[in-house]
Every structure is written in C-alpha cells, then in structure tokens.
C-alpha cells in the first residue's frame, strides 16, 4: 500500500474517532442540561379521615429550593406548568435565594407571576437565614402579595370549614443560641399558639424534613418541606447520595413519608446550591391532592 493511501486511511480513522467523541460529548451535555432544566411534575394524593369534607379534592402545588434559578424569560417555563396544575394554593418551602451568590432578580420574578395564579404561602430556608439580607427580601415579598409565615399560622376556609396553615422559620435563624431541633420546637409551639384546637387539621410549612419526629410529636397532619434536593445526585437502585442535615444516603429525600397519622412531603427542589449539577434528579413541581377517606 502506498504511503499516501495509508495516510488517508489513518486520517479518516482519526476523523471518525473525533466525530464519535464529539457525539458523546454532545449527548452528555444534553443530558446534563436536561437534568438541571427540564421540570418534572410529581402527583401525590393524601387521604385523611380528619380532613374537613369541604376540602375533599383540594389541590396544592408545592415549590421549593429555587436558589435564584431562572426557568425561561420571567420564569415562564416554571409558571406555565404551575398554571396547568390549577392549584387552589401554592406553597413555597424555603431557599428562594442562594446566600453564596445572592441575587433576588429571578426569585422575585417568579413570585410576581405566582401571586397572579392564586395565594402563595412562603417560609424561609437556611439560605435566607445565612444571607444577612432577609429582612429586605421579606419586605419585597410582602409588597408583591406573598403570604410570609414566620412562626405564625392562618386559616383556610371553605363552606364554613377550616384548616390551619402553620409556617416556621428555618433553624438557621437561631443557630447561635439553639440546636436545630430545639429552635424548631420552640418556633412551632409559638406558631401553633395555645388556642389551636387539637382536632384542627394542620398543614405545616417547614424547610427541614429531618425534623419529622418533631412534626409527628406535635400531631401535624401534613408537613411540606424541601432542603434535601432529592439527594442531588441519584444512583440507580441506591437513590440519593447526600442531603444537608442528613448526610450520606439520607432517610428523607423525596415524596411522601408517614408515621402514625402524620404525613411528610419532601420536594426535590428546583435549583442547585453548593454542587451545580443534578443527576437523575430533575427539578420538581409537587402537585398534591387532599382526599377525605
């Protein structure tokens, strides 16, 4: 074989190898982009024999852990999916912003759009607590029309029946004085107050899922939380690898958990924080329907 022919063959093989490499790179980059940006919808039902009859079929959308992320212009990709769910209320369970790269822009754009859909209830996360700028953010959220719950409660009413929504601050607001459990317990007791009847149906918004034993102790019917990011990186057959506050292979990662008559809902969240990439763990909108048994 002539030298020129061998050179041409070698060059052709090198080109094919390069093309294959570029295809693999493109596939990987596409996968990584989808994992961070293609929003998934999780539908759950919660059945309870203590739910007031008029709230049978009540639909709730839960969002969590945006960390300042954008999903399209004016958050339209995220907002459109929330609209399609047709919720009666929207719950946001903390980490609207990211304390490491503080920027309110995309977070406030989201809230401005959400309050046009229905009432939005919000509690703080650890990043609000660490930011040192929360009071300014809270003022802007209230001006927008967001119902900020800071160790307080309010009532939802339907046909003369009521459920109580309770919201507590993230323990990061009291870390200098309290342990996380002690802080959460004190704030929950303040939020519930002395006048809240034992048989009242109670919905709690609290950023931290790992404090579920406390919510069970306080006879909370449903708790909505976030913080765990679904384990951030999820492996087949093993699940999420790591969650803040829970460590390696955490217990409370995503979806629904139940102890006694208390239910915990853990949202995988929308954005990222310390680690910039989700793996087998797309951003999540949680749609929860309440049913009376």
C-alpha positions as CSV (number, residue, x, y, z in Angstrom):
1,X,0.0,0.0,0.0
2,X,1.3,3.4,-0.9
3,X,2.3,5.8,1.8
4,X,-0.2,8.3,0.7
5,X,-3.1,5.8,0.9
6,X,-2.1,4.8,4.5
7,X,-2.0,8.4,5.4
8,X,-5.5,8.9,4.0
9,X,-6.9,5.9,5.9
10,X,-5.3,7.0,9.1
11,X,-6.7,10.5,8.7
12,X,-10.1,9.0,8.0
13,X,-10.0,6.9,11.2
14,X,-8.9,9.9,13.2
15,X,-11.8,11.9,11.8
16,X,-14.3,9.1,12.7
17,X,-12.9,8.9,16.2
18,X,-13.2,12.7,16.6
19,X,-16.8,12.6,15.4
20,X,-17.7,9.8,17.8
21,X,-16.1,11.8,20.7
22,X,-18.0,14.9,19.8
23,X,-21.3,13.0,19.6
24,X,-20.6,11.5,23.1
25,X,-19.8,15.0,24.4
26,X,-23.0,16.4,22.9
27,X,-25.1,13.6,24.4
28,X,-23.6,14.1,27.8
29,X,-24.0,17.9,27.7
30,X,-27.6,17.5,26.6
31,X,-28.3,15.0,29.4
32,X,-26.8,17.4,32.0
33,X,-28.7,20.3,30.6
34,X,-32.0,18.4,30.8
35,X,-31.3,17.2,34.4
36,X,-30.9,20.8,35.5
37,X,-33.6,22.5,33.4
38,X,-36.4,20.0,32.4
39,X,-39.0,20.4,35.1
40,X,-40.8,17.2,36.3
41,X,-44.3,17.0,37.8
42,X,-44.9,14.7,40.7
43,X,-48.6,14.0,41.6
44,X,-49.4,12.7,45.0
45,X,-52.6,12.1,47.0
46,X,-53.0,12.3,50.7
47,X,-56.0,10.6,52.3
48,X,-57.2,11.5,55.7
49,X,-60.3,10.8,57.8
50,X,-59.8,14.0,59.7
51,X,-59.8,16.3,56.6
52,X,-62.9,18.6,56.6
53,X,-65.4,17.4,53.9
54,X,-65.3,20.6,52.0
55,X,-61.6,20.2,51.4
56,X,-62.0,16.9,49.7
57,X,-60.2,17.2,46.4
58,X,-58.3,20.3,47.4
59,X,-55.3,20.8,45.2
60,X,-51.9,22.2,46.4
61,X,-48.8,23.0,44.4
62,X,-45.6,22.9,46.3
63,X,-42.3,24.5,45.1
64,X,-39.0,24.6,47.0
65,X,-35.3,25.5,46.8
66,X,-35.2,27.7,43.8
67,X,-31.8,29.2,44.8
68,X,-32.3,32.1,42.4
69,X,-32.5,29.9,39.3
70,X,-34.3,31.0,36.1
71,X,-36.6,28.8,34.0
72,X,-37.1,30.9,30.9
73,X,-37.9,34.6,30.5
74,X,-39.9,35.9,33.5
75,X,-39.8,32.2,34.7
76,X,-42.4,31.3,32.1
77,X,-41.4,27.7,31.8
78,X,-42.0,27.1,35.5
79,X,-45.0,29.4,35.8
80,X,-46.8,27.8,32.9
81,X,-46.5,24.3,34.5
82,X,-47.9,25.7,37.7
83,X,-50.8,27.2,35.9
84,X,-51.6,23.9,34.1
85,X,-51.9,22.2,37.5
86,X,-54.7,24.6,38.5
87,X,-53.9,24.7,42.2
88,X,-56.0,26.3,44.9
89,X,-52.9,27.4,46.8
90,X,-49.2,27.4,46.2
91,X,-46.7,26.6,49.0
92,X,-43.0,27.6,48.8
93,X,-40.8,25.9,51.4
94,X,-37.6,27.9,51.6
95,X,-34.4,28.7,49.9
96,X,-35.9,31.1,47.4
97,X,-32.5,32.7,47.1
98,X,-28.9,31.4,47.4
99,X,-26.7,33.0,50.1
100,X,-23.5,32.2,48.3
101,X,-24.4,34.2,45.1
102,X,-27.2,36.4,46.4
103,X,-29.4,37.8,43.6
104,X,-33.1,38.4,44.1
105,X,-33.9,39.0,40.5
106,X,-35.2,35.7,39.3
107,X,-36.8,34.8,42.7
108,X,-38.9,37.9,42.8
109,X,-39.9,37.5,39.1
110,X,-41.2,34.1,40.0
111,X,-43.2,35.3,43.0
112,X,-44.7,38.2,41.0
113,X,-46.1,35.6,38.5
114,X,-47.2,33.1,41.0
115,X,-49.4,35.5,43.0
116,X,-51.3,36.2,39.8
117,X,-52.4,32.5,39.8
118,X,-53.5,32.1,43.4
119,X,-52.5,32.7,47.0
120,X,-48.8,31.9,47.7
121,X,-47.6,30.9,51.2
122,X,-43.9,31.0,51.9
123,X,-41.5,30.1,54.7
124,X,-37.8,30.7,55.0
125,X,-34.9,28.2,54.3
126,X,-31.3,28.1,55.6
127,X,-30.1,30.3,52.7
128,X,-32.4,33.1,53.8
129,X,-31.1,32.7,57.3
130,X,-27.5,32.9,56.2
131,X,-27.9,35.7,53.7
132,X,-27.9,38.6,56.1
133,X,-30.3,40.3,53.7
134,X,-33.6,38.5,54.6
135,X,-35.5,41.4,56.1
136,X,-35.2,43.4,52.8
137,X,-36.3,40.3,50.8
138,X,-39.2,39.7,53.1
139,X,-40.4,43.3,52.7
140,X,-40.3,42.9,48.9
141,X,-42.2,39.6,49.1
142,X,-44.9,41.1,51.2
143,X,-45.2,44.1,48.8
144,X,-45.7,41.6,45.9
145,X,-48.5,39.9,47.8
146,X,-46.8,36.7,49.1
147,X,-48.2,35.5,52.4
148,X,-45.0,35.1,54.5
149,X,-45.4,32.8,57.5
150,X,-42.8,33.4,60.2
151,X,-43.6,31.3,63.3
152,X,-47.3,32.0,62.8
153,X,-50.5,30.4,61.4
154,X,-53.5,31.3,59.3
155,X,-56.8,29.7,58.3
156,X,-58.1,28.4,55.0
157,X,-61.9,28.4,54.9
158,X,-64.3,26.5,52.7
159,X,-68.0,26.3,53.2
160,X,-67.6,27.2,56.9
161,X,-65.0,24.5,57.5
162,X,-61.4,25.4,58.2
163,X,-57.8,24.0,58.0
164,X,-54.9,25.8,59.6
165,X,-51.6,26.5,57.8
166,X,-48.6,26.9,60.1
167,X,-45.2,28.2,59.0
168,X,-41.9,28.2,60.9
169,X,-38.6,29.8,60.3
170,X,-35.6,27.7,59.4
171,X,-33.4,26.9,62.4
172,X,-30.5,28.8,60.8
173,X,-32.2,31.9,62.2
174,X,-31.4,30.7,65.7
175,X,-28.3,28.7,65.3
176,X,-26.2,30.8,67.7
177,X,-28.4,30.0,70.6
178,X,-30.3,26.8,69.9
179,X,-29.8,23.4,68.5
180,X,-31.9,22.9,65.3
181,X,-34.4,20.7,67.0
182,X,-34.8,23.0,70.0
183,X,-35.2,26.1,67.8
184,X,-37.8,24.4,65.6
185,X,-39.7,23.1,68.6
186,X,-39.9,26.5,70.2
187,X,-41.0,28.2,67.0
188,X,-43.6,25.6,66.2
189,X,-45.1,26.0,69.7
190,X,-45.2,29.8,69.2
191,X,-46.8,29.3,65.7
192,X,-49.4,26.9,66.9
193,X,-50.3,29.0,70.0
194,X,-52.4,28.0,72.9
195,X,-55.8,28.4,71.2
196,X,-55.3,26.0,68.3
197,X,-57.6,23.1,68.9
198,X,-56.2,19.5,68.9
199,X,-58.7,18.3,66.3
200,X,-57.9,21.1,63.9
201,X,-56.5,19.8,60.6
202,X,-53.0,21.2,60.5
203,X,-50.7,21.8,57.5
204,X,-47.1,22.8,58.3
205,X,-44.6,24.5,56.1
206,X,-41.0,23.8,57.4
207,X,-37.9,23.7,55.3
208,X,-36.3,20.8,57.2
209,X,-37.5,17.2,56.5
210,X,-35.1,15.7,59.0
211,X,-37.1,17.1,61.9
212,X,-40.1,14.9,61.0
213,X,-40.1,13.3,64.5
214,X,-41.0,16.7,65.9
215,X,-43.8,17.2,63.5
216,X,-45.2,13.8,64.5
217,X,-44.9,14.7,68.1
218,X,-46.9,17.9,67.5
219,X,-49.7,16.0,65.7
220,X,-49.2,17.8,62.4
221,X,-51.4,16.2,59.8
222,X,-49.3,17.2,56.7
223,X,-45.8,18.8,56.6
224,X,-44.4,20.2,53.4
225,X,-40.6,20.5,53.3
226,X,-37.6,20.7,51.0
227,X,-33.9,21.2,51.7
228,X,-32.7,17.7,50.8
229,X,-32.6,18.4,47.0
230,X,-33.6,14.7,46.4
231,X,-30.0,13.8,47.3
232,X,-28.7,16.0,44.4
233,X,-27.1,13.0,42.6
234,X,-29.3,9.9,42.4
235,X,-27.9,6.5,41.6
236,X,-30.0,3.6,40.2
237,X,-31.1,1.2,43.0
238,X,-29.3,3.3,45.6
239,X,-31.2,6.6,45.5
240,X,-29.9,10.0,46.6
241,X,-26.3,10.2,47.8
242,X,-26.2,13.2,50.1
243,X,-28.5,15.7,51.8
244,X,-27.7,18.6,54.0
245,X,-28.6,17.9,57.6
246,X,-28.9,14.2,56.9
247,X,-25.5,13.2,55.5
248,X,-24.8,10.1,53.3
249,X,-27.8,8.1,51.9
250,X,-30.3,10.2,53.8
251,X,-33.7,9.0,55.1
252,X,-36.0,11.8,53.9
253,X,-35.3,12.5,50.3
254,X,-38.4,12.9,48.1
255,X,-42.0,12.1,48.0
256,X,-44.3,11.0,50.8
257,X,-43.5,9.6,54.3
258,X,-45.9,8.6,57.1
259,X,-45.5,8.0,60.8
260,X,-48.7,7.4,62.8
261,X,-51.2,9.9,61.3
262,X,-48.6,12.5,60.3
263,X,-47.5,12.8,56.6
264,X,-44.3,14.4,55.4
265,X,-43.9,15.6,51.8
266,X,-40.4,16.3,50.7
267,X,-39.9,18.3,47.5
268,X,-36.7,17.7,45.5
269,X,-36.4,21.4,44.7
270,X,-35.8,23.4,41.6
271,X,-32.3,24.8,41.8
272,X,-28.8,23.9,42.9
273,X,-26.6,25.3,45.6
274,X,-23.1,24.0,46.6
275,X,-23.0,21.5,43.8
276,X,-24.1,22.9,40.4
277,X,-25.4,19.7,38.8
278,X,-28.4,17.3,39.3
279,X,-28.1,13.7,38.1
280,X,-31.2,11.6,37.6
281,X,-32.9,14.2,39.7
282,X,-34.7,16.8,37.6
283,X,-36.2,20.0,39.1
284,X,-39.6,19.2,40.7
285,X,-43.1,20.7,41.0
286,X,-45.1,18.8,43.5
287,X,-48.9,18.6,43.0
288,X,-50.8,17.3,46.0
289,X,-54.5,16.5,46.1
290,X,-56.2,16.1,49.5
291,X,-58.8,13.4,49.8
292,X,-61.2,12.6,52.7
293,X,-61.3,8.9,53.5
